[in-house]
Amino acid sequence: MRRAMAEAEVGDDVFGDDPTVQALEASVATAFGHEAALFCPSGTMANQIALQLLVPPGGELLAGADAHVVTYEMGAAAAIGGVSTRTWPSVGAALDPDQIAAMIRPAGFPSVPTSAIAVEQTHNLGGGAVVDLGVLRALKAAAGLPLHCDGARIWHAHVADGVPLAEYGRLFDTLSVCLSKGLGAPVGSLVIGSASRMAQARVIRKRMGGGMRQVGILAAAGAYALQHHVTRLADDHARARRLAEALAGFGVVDLSAVRTNVVLLDLTGTELDARALAAAAAGRDVLLAPMLPHLARLITHLDVDDAGVDRAIEVLSDLLKT
Ligand SMILES: Cc1ncc(COP(=O)(O)O)c(C=O)c1O
């Protein structure tokens, strides 16, 4: 990946003149069956550009209460896009299309009209759970509104369920995807959609300070990740499964939720809280993320090998039994 970055041909991407970025955007758009894509510095920016495309200031977005766009983007939808959000209860990936459709408020005065719906695939706080394709189809049919997919980890859903990326592309008006995280690029995300929406996305990206110059070096890392690191995600999924099964005896893991590369430890009913567990584990070289006071997240990725999983099992077993 570092070699690909060093050898990348570059140009000024603010003017759309970087050939490596152009090639990446074209190949990702094609993979999802859309007309265009735009390279962005982060998943948050890609999501927020999409929300601004689909929801006018003062309009409303429906999303899950635990959605990344609602919970972990520092209020950007409201603070930057003027987007108000209304949420359905935290159900992770277990969406109820009829319940969501029933929340839609039509255009009219004085209630805030619903402009779009956002879905996360895979679902981060749902423990990497995959939203079922049939559920997504039912949601599209029931909603009749533009749908956005926060697909930071959509590659994992693609590998876990074998659903073609273009099938997801057909269901969503806009998607965001990340090349960092499980795919292992140092940075980079894309927002995907129609050519006219992506032309507008370029304006919004510049407005938010996301225009980048000779950024082909980063696009080259992303292209390398897409070429070499997608099918191997199955290894991460198998390692997450092994980790989850080894820790299930402590009563902190819902094995049925472990489908991809995320293992959530629900510490309710134990004496531990997530921060304390993370600090104790970090002291023994095992890194986990405290997501909520009672919820810690373990992620497998290309820098975690079998020995790393063994080590995590050993250390966490020790900490959980005390
Ligand atoms: C589901 C989801 N969406 C979006 C993002 C945002 O990505 P970034 O950290 O690149 O802004 C993340 C980050 O972890 C995520 O988990």
The ligand as an ORCA input file, in Angstrom:
! r2SCAN-3c Opt
* xyz 0 1
  C     -20.998      3.436     11.090
  C     -20.012      4.555     10.969
  N     -20.276      5.568     10.133
  C     -19.436      6.601      9.979
  C     -18.240      6.640     10.665
  C     -17.378      7.868     10.516
  O     -16.157      7.641      9.984
  P     -14.941      8.673     10.251
  O     -14.357      8.292     11.567
  O     -14.027      8.416      9.088
  O     -15.490     10.043     10.245
  C     -17.909      5.597     11.547
  C     -16.650      5.645     12.308
  O     -16.336      4.789     13.100
  C     -18.823      4.529     11.706
  O     -18.573      3.523     12.555
*
